[in-house]
């Protein structure tokens, strides 16, 4: 029973980490695309 709970928790944390990574990656892409316009204006 404890092992099953631990496996479920690890899967949940892995999924949460995956979602967080995807969100931060998307944010990095948006910031990079916005920086292009700023650099061109310089």
PDB file of N, CA, C, O and CB in Angstrom:
ATOM      1  N   UNK A   1       0.836  -1.195   0.000  1.00  0.00           N
ATOM      2  CA  UNK A   1       0.000   0.000   0.000  1.00  0.00           C
ATOM      3  C   UNK A   1       0.874   1.250   0.000  1.00  0.00           C
ATOM      4  O   UNK A   1       0.625   2.178  -0.769  1.00  0.00           O
ATOM      5  CB  UNK A   1      -0.948   0.003   1.218  1.00  0.00           C
ATOM      6  N   UNK A   2       1.894   1.283   0.853  1.00  0.00           N
ATOM      7  CA  UNK A   2       2.772   2.451   0.915  1.00  0.00           C
ATOM      8  C   UNK A   2       3.526   2.623  -0.404  1.00  0.00           C
ATOM      9  O   UNK A   2       3.706   3.742  -0.884  1.00  0.00           O
ATOM     10  CB  UNK A   2       3.766   2.320   2.089  1.00  0.00           C
ATOM     11  N   UNK A   3       3.958   1.519  -0.975  1.00  0.00           N
ATOM     12  CA  UNK A   3       4.673   1.588  -2.246  1.00  0.00           C
ATOM     13  C   UNK A   3       3.775   2.144  -3.336  1.00  0.00           C
ATOM     14  O   UNK A   3       4.217   2.941  -4.164  1.00  0.00           O
ATOM     15  CB  UNK A   3       5.197   0.207  -2.646  1.00  0.00           C
ATOM     16  N   UNK A   4       2.531   1.731  -3.338  1.00  0.00           N
ATOM     17  CA  UNK A   4       1.579   2.221  -4.346  1.00  0.00           C
ATOM     18  C   UNK A   4       1.370   3.722  -4.198  1.00  0.00           C
ATOM     19  O   UNK A   4       1.317   4.444  -5.194  1.00  0.00           O
ATOM     20  CB  UNK A   4       0.227   1.482  -4.224  1.00  0.00           C
ATOM     21  N   UNK A   5       1.251   4.192  -2.971  1.00  0.00           N
ATOM     22  CA  UNK A   5       1.080   5.626  -2.735  1.00  0.00           C
ATOM     23  C   UNK A   5       2.322   6.379  -3.196  1.00  0.00           C
ATOM     24  O   UNK A   5       2.205   7.440  -3.810  1.00  0.00           O
ATOM     25  CB  UNK A   5       0.800   5.908  -1.239  1.00  0.00           C
ATOM     26  N   UNK A   6       3.493   5.853  -2.914  1.00  0.00           N
ATOM     27  CA  UNK A   6       4.738   6.499  -3.324  1.00  0.00           C
ATOM     28  C   UNK A   6       4.841   6.588  -4.843  1.00  0.00           C
ATOM     29  O   UNK A   6       5.265   7.613  -5.378  1.00  0.00           O
ATOM     30  CB  UNK A   6       5.938   5.741  -2.762  1.00  0.00           C
ATOM     31  N   UNK A   7       4.462   5.535  -5.529  1.00  0.00           N
ATOM     32  CA  UNK A   7       4.498   5.535  -6.993  1.00  0.00           C
ATOM     33  C   UNK A   7       3.535   6.582  -7.532  1.00  0.00           C
ATOM     34  O   UNK A   7       3.881   7.320  -8.454  1.00  0.00           O
ATOM     35  CB  UNK A   7       4.147   4.136  -7.554  1.00  0.00           C
ATOM     36  N   UNK A   8       2.342   6.658  -6.978  1.00  0.00           N
ATOM     37  CA  UNK A   8       1.367   7.660  -7.417  1.00  0.00           C
ATOM     38  C   UNK A   8       1.884   9.068  -7.158  1.00  0.00           C
ATOM     39  O   UNK A   8       1.715   9.952  -7.997  1.00  0.00           O
ATOM     40  CB  UNK A   8       0.021   7.453  -6.704  1.00  0.00           C
ATOM     41  N   UNK A   9       2.512   9.288  -6.005  1.00  0.00           N
ATOM     42  CA  UNK A   9       3.068  10.604  -5.693  1.00  0.00           C
ATOM     43  C   UNK A   9       4.182  10.967  -6.662  1.00  0.00           C
ATOM     44  O   UNK A   9       4.248  12.105  -7.127  1.00  0.00           O
ATOM     45  CB  UNK A   9       3.591  10.640  -4.255  1.00  0.00           C
ATOM     46  N   UNK A  10       5.049  10.025  -6.970  1.00  0.00           N
ATOM     47  CA  UNK A  10       6.139  10.295  -7.909  1.00  0.00           C
ATOM     48  C   UNK A  10       5.589  10.647  -9.285  1.00  0.00           C
ATOM     49  O   UNK A  10       6.104  11.548  -9.947  1.00  0.00           O
ATOM     50  CB  UNK A  10       7.079   9.084  -8.008  1.00  0.00           C
ATOM     51  N   UNK A  11       4.555   9.949  -9.715  1.00  0.00           N
ATOM     52  CA  UNK A  11       3.947  10.265 -11.013  1.00  0.00           C
ATOM     53  C   UNK A  11       3.327  11.656 -10.999  1.00  0.00           C
ATOM     54  O   UNK A  11       3.434  12.404 -11.971  1.00  0.00           O
ATOM     55  CB  UNK A  11       2.882   9.217 -11.380  1.00  0.00           C
ATOM     56  N   UNK A  12       2.676  11.997  -9.888  1.00  0.00           N
ATOM     57  CA  UNK A  12       2.053  13.314  -9.772  1.00  0.00           C
ATOM     58  C   UNK A  12       3.103  14.415  -9.803  1.00  0.00           C
ATOM     59  O   UNK A  12       2.940  15.409 -10.511  1.00  0.00           O
ATOM     60  CB  UNK A  12       1.229  13.408  -8.483  1.00  0.00           C
ATOM     61  N   UNK A  13       4.182  14.245  -9.039  1.00  0.00           N
ATOM     62  CA  UNK A  13       5.257  15.235  -9.040  1.00  0.00           C
ATOM     63  C   UNK A  13       5.928  15.327 -10.403  1.00  0.00           C
ATOM     64  O   UNK A  13       6.299  16.417 -10.839  1.00  0.00           O
ATOM     65  CB  UNK A  13       6.291  14.894  -7.972  1.00  0.00           C
ATOM     66  N   UNK A  14       6.086  14.206 -11.074  1.00  0.00           N
ATOM     67  CA  UNK A  14       6.688  14.214 -12.405  1.00  0.00           C
ATOM     68  C   UNK A  14       5.814  14.984 -13.384  1.00  0.00           C
ATOM     69  O   UNK A  14       6.318  15.755 -14.201  1.00  0.00           O
ATOM     70  CB  UNK A  14       6.911  12.780 -12.906  1.00  0.00           C
ATOM     71  N   UNK A  15       4.517  14.776 -13.303  1.00  0.00           N
ATOM     72  CA  UNK A  15       3.589  15.491 -14.192  1.00  0.00           C
ATOM     73  C   UNK A  15       3.612  16.986 -13.892  1.00  0.00           C
ATOM     74  O   UNK A  15       3.626  17.806 -14.810  1.00  0.00           O
ATOM     75  CB  UNK A  15       2.152  14.940 -14.041  1.00  0.00           C
ATOM     76  N   UNK A  16       3.616  17.339 -12.609  1.00  0.00           N
ATOM     77  CA  UNK A  16       3.663  18.754 -12.231  1.00  0.00           C
ATOM     78  C   UNK A  16       4.960  19.393 -12.719  1.00  0.00           C
ATOM     79  O   UNK A  16       4.955  20.524 -13.204  1.00  0.00           O
ATOM     80  CB  UNK A  16       3.532  18.914 -10.700  1.00  0.00           C
ATOM     81  N   UNK A  17       6.052  18.678 -12.594  1.00  0.00           N
ATOM     82  CA  UNK A  17       7.331  19.190 -13.077  1.00  0.00           C
ATOM     83  C   UNK A  17       7.334  19.370 -14.579  1.00  0.00           C
ATOM     84  O   UNK A  17       7.908  20.327 -15.097  1.00  0.00           O
ATOM     85  CB  UNK A  17       8.453  18.266 -12.673  1.00  0.00           C
ATOM     86  N   UNK A  18       6.695  18.454 -15.273  1.00  0.00           N
ATOM     87  CA  UNK A  18       6.606  18.544 -16.724  1.00  0.00           C
ATOM     88  C   UNK A  18       5.794  19.762 -17.155  1.00  0.00           C
ATOM     89  O   UNK A  18       6.175  20.473 -18.086  1.00  0.00           O
ATOM     90  CB  UNK A  18       5.985  17.273 -17.294  1.00  0.00           C
ATOM     91  N   UNK A  19       4.685  19.995 -16.479  1.00  0.00           N
ATOM     92  CA  UNK A  19       3.841  21.155 -16.790  1.00  0.00           C
ATOM     93  C   UNK A  19       4.596  22.448 -16.497  1.00  0.00           C
ATOM     94  O   UNK A  19       4.543  23.389 -17.289  1.00  0.00           O
ATOM     95  CB  UNK A  19       2.521  21.107 -15.978  1.00  0.00           C
ATOM     96  N   UNK A  20       5.296  22.501 -15.369  1.00  0.00           N
ATOM     97  CA  UNK A  20       6.067  23.695 -15.017  1.00  0.00           C
ATOM     98  C   UNK A  20       7.166  23.947 -16.044  1.00  0.00           C
ATOM     99  O   UNK A  20       7.384  25.087 -16.455  1.00  0.00           O
ATOM    100  CB  UNK A  20       6.677  23.550 -13.610  1.00  0.00           C
ATOM    101  N   UNK A  21       7.852  22.899 -16.454  1.00  0.00           N
ATOM    102  CA  UNK A  21       8.921  23.038 -17.442  1.00  0.00           C
ATOM    103  C   UNK A  21       8.365  23.559 -18.769  1.00  0.00           C
ATOM    104  O   UNK A  21       8.956  24.436 -19.398  1.00  0.00           O
ATOM    105  CB  UNK A  21       9.637  21.689 -17.656  1.00  0.00           C
ATOM    106  N   UNK A  22       7.244  23.018 -19.178  1.00  0.00           N
ATOM    107  CA  UNK A  22       6.626  23.439 -20.437  1.00  0.00           C
ATOM    108  C   UNK A  22       6.221  24.916 -20.376  1.00  0.00           C
ATOM    109  O   UNK A  22       6.422  25.663 -21.334  1.00  0.00           O
ATOM    110  CB  UNK A  22       5.395  22.561 -20.753  1.00  0.00           C
ATOM    111  N   UNK A  23       5.655  25.324 -19.247  1.00  0.00           N
ATOM    112  CA  UNK A  23       5.247  26.719 -19.088  1.00  0.00           C
ATOM    113  C   UNK A  23       6.432  27.664 -19.112  1.00  0.00           C
ATOM    114  O   UNK A  23       6.379  28.708 -19.762  1.00  0.00           O
ATOM    115  CB  UNK A  23       4.482  26.897 -17.796  1.00  0.00           C
ATOM    116  N   UNK A  24       7.500  27.314 -18.412  1.00  0.00           N
ATOM    117  CA  UNK A  24       8.690  28.167 -18.397  1.00  0.00           C
ATOM    118  C   UNK A  24       9.360  28.210 -19.763  1.00  0.00           C
ATOM    119  O   UNK A  24       9.888  29.247 -20.166  1.00  0.00           O
ATOM    120  CB  UNK A  24       9.684  27.674 -17.347  1.00  0.00           C
ATOM    121  N   UNK A  25       9.339  27.105 -20.465  1.00  0.00           N
ATOM    122  CA  UNK A  25       9.912  27.065 -21.803  1.00  0.00           C
ATOM    123  C   UNK A  25       9.128  27.968 -22.752  1.00  0.00           C
ATOM    124  O   UNK A  25       9.715  28.679 -23.568  1.00  0.00           O
ATOM    125  CB  UNK A  25       9.934  25.625 -22.332  1.00  0.00           C
ATOM    126  N   UNK A  26       7.810  27.935 -22.644  1.00  0.00           N
ATOM    127  CA  UNK A  26       6.969  28.797 -23.482  1.00  0.00           C
ATOM    128  C   UNK A  26       7.216  30.263 -23.151  1.00  0.00           C
ATOM    129  O   UNK A  26       7.272  31.100 -24.051  1.00  0.00           O
ATOM    130  CB  UNK A  26       5.477  28.453 -23.294  1.00  0.00           C
ATOM    131  N   UNK A  27       7.363  30.575 -21.882  1.00  0.00           N
ATOM    132  CA  UNK A  27       7.643  31.953 -21.467  1.00  0.00           C
ATOM    133  C   UNK A  27       8.982  32.414 -22.022  1.00  0.00           C
ATOM    134  O   UNK A  27       9.104  33.547 -22.487  1.00  0.00           O
ATOM    135  CB  UNK A  27       7.636  32.072 -19.933  1.00  0.00           C
ATOM    136  N   UNK A  28       9.977  31.552 -21.978  1.00  0.00           N
ATOM    137  CA  UNK A  28      11.297  31.890 -22.513  1.00  0.00           C
ATOM    138  C   UNK A  28      11.204  32.186 -24.010  1.00  0.00           C
ATOM    139  O   UNK A  28      11.856  33.106 -24.502  1.00  0.00           O
ATOM    140  CB  UNK A  28      12.299  30.743 -22.254  1.00  0.00           C
ATOM    141  N   UNK A  29      10.399  31.410 -24.731  1.00  0.00           N
ATOM    142  CA  UNK A  29      10.225  31.620 -26.166  1.00  0.00           C
ATOM    143  C   UNK A  29       9.564  32.964 -26.443  1.00  0.00           C
ATOM    144  O   UNK A  29       9.993  33.694 -27.337  1.00  0.00           O
ATOM    145  CB  UNK A  29       9.393  30.488 -26.777  1.00  0.00           C
ATOM    146  N   UNK A  30       8.530  33.295 -25.688  1.00  0.00           N
ATOM    147  CA  UNK A  30       7.837  34.573 -25.864  1.00  0.00           C
ATOM    148  C   UNK A  30       8.781  35.730 -25.582  1.00  0.00           C
ATOM    149  O   UNK A  30       8.822  36.697 -26.343  1.00  0.00           O
ATOM    150  CB  UNK A  30       6.602  34.656 -24.946  1.00  0.00           C
ATOM    151  N   UNK A  31       9.538  35.644 -24.501  1.00  0.00           N
ATOM    152  CA  UNK A  31      10.478  36.717 -24.169  1.00  0.00           C
ATOM    153  C   UNK A  31      11.545  36.869 -25.245  1.00  0.00           C
ATOM    154  O   UNK A  31      11.930  37.990 -25.579  1.00  0.00           O
ATOM    155  CB  UNK A  31      11.136  36.448 -22.814  1.00  0.00           C
ATOM    156  N   UNK A  32      12.023  35.767 -25.784  1.00  0.00           N
ATOM    157  CA  UNK A  32      13.028  35.827 -26.843  1.00  0.00           C
ATOM    158  C   UNK A  32      12.454  36.478 -28.094  1.00  0.00           C
ATOM    159  O   UNK A  32      13.128  37.285 -28.734  1.00  0.00           O
ATOM    160  CB  UNK A  32      13.552  34.423 -27.169  1.00  0.00           C
ATOM    161  N   UNK A  33      11.225  36.140 -28.448  1.00  0.00           N
ATOM    162  CA  UNK A  33      10.601  36.739 -29.627  1.00  0.00           C
ATOM    163  C   UNK A  33      10.365  38.229 -29.431  1.00  0.00           C
ATOM    164  O   UNK A  33      10.501  39.001 -30.381  1.00  0.00           O
ATOM    165  CB  UNK A  33       9.283  36.041 -29.944  1.00  0.00           C
ATOM    166  N   UNK A  34      10.017  38.647 -28.229  1.00  0.00           N
ATOM    167  CA  UNK A  34       9.838  40.068 -27.959  1.00  0.00           C
ATOM    168  C   UNK A  34      11.169  40.803 -27.975  1.00  0.00           C
ATOM    169  O   UNK A  34      11.213  41.976 -28.347  1.00  0.00           O
ATOM    170  CB  UNK A  34       9.147  40.270 -26.619  1.00  0.00           C
ATOM    171  N   UNK A  35      12.235  40.158 -27.589  1.00  0.00           N
ATOM    172  CA  UNK A  35      13.557  40.779 -27.572  1.00  0.00           C
ATOM    173  C   UNK A  35      14.051  41.065 -28.985  1.00  0.00           C
ATOM    174  O   UNK A  35      14.823  42.002 -29.188  1.00  0.00           O
ATOM    175  CB  UNK A  35      14.556  39.884 -26.840  1.00  0.00           C
ATOM    176  N   UNK A  36      13.626  40.285 -29.949  1.00  0.00           N
ATOM    177  CA  UNK A  36      14.062  40.492 -31.330  1.00  0.00           C
ATOM    178  C   UNK A  36      13.660  41.882 -31.803  1.00  0.00           C
ATOM    179  O   UNK A  36      14.470  42.590 -32.403  1.00  0.00           O
ATOM    180  CB  UNK A  36      13.465  39.414 -32.260  1.00  0.00           C
ATOM    181  N   UNK A  37      12.427  42.277 -31.540  1.00  0.00           N
ATOM    182  CA  UNK A  37      11.976  43.612 -31.934  1.00  0.00           C
ATOM    183  C   UNK A  37      12.757  44.707 -31.237  1.00  0.00           C
ATOM    184  O   UNK A  37      13.064  45.732 -31.845  1.00  0.00           O
ATOM    185  CB  UNK A  37      10.504  43.773 -31.638  1.00  0.00           C
ATOM    186  N   UNK A  38      13.080  44.508 -29.985  1.00  0.00           N
ATOM    187  CA  UNK A  38      13.857  45.485 -29.226  1.00  0.00           C
ATOM    188  C   UNK A  38      15.260  45.623 -29.805  1.00  0.00           C
ATOM    189  O   UNK A  38      15.781  46.731 -29.934  1.00  0.00           O
ATOM    190  CB  UNK A  38      13.931  45.083 -27.745  1.00  0.00           C
ATOM    191  N   UNK A  39      15.866  44.497 -30.151  1.00  0.00           N
ATOM    192  CA  UNK A  39      17.227  44.517 -30.695  1.00  0.00           C
ATOM    193  C   UNK A  39      17.247  45.178 -32.070  1.00  0.00           C
ATOM    194  O   UNK A  39      18.182  45.912 -32.388  1.00  0.00           O
ATOM    195  CB  UNK A  39      17.796  43.086 -30.785  1.00  0.00           C
ATOM    196  N   UNK A  40      16.232  44.929 -32.882  1.00  0.00           N
ATOM    197  CA  UNK A  40      16.170  45.533 -34.217  1.00  0.00           C
ATOM    198  C   UNK A  40      16.057  47.052 -34.109  1.00  0.00           C
ATOM    199  O   UNK A  40      16.657  47.773 -34.905  1.00  0.00           O
ATOM    200  CB  UNK A  40      14.976  44.963 -35.018  1.00  0.00           C
ATOM    201  N   UNK A  41      15.291  47.545 -33.130  1.00  0.00           N
ATOM    202  CA  UNK A  41      15.125  48.991 -32.952  1.00  0.00           C
ATOM    203  C   UNK A  41      16.426  49.669 -32.544  1.00  0.00           C
ATOM    204  O   UNK A  41      16.622  50.850 -32.833  1.00  0.00           O
ATOM    205  CB  UNK A  41      14.054  49.270 -31.909  1.00  0.00           C
ATOM    206  N   UNK A  42      17.311  48.943 -31.880  1.00  0.00           N
ATOM    207  CA  UNK A  42      18.588  49.515 -31.460  1.00  0.00           C
ATOM    208  C   UNK A  42      19.402  49.749 -32.690  1.00  0.00           C
ATOM    209  O   UNK A  42      20.531  50.230 -32.601  1.00  0.00           O
ATOM    210  CB  UNK A  42      19.341  48.600 -30.460  1.00  0.00           C
TER     211      UNK A  42
END
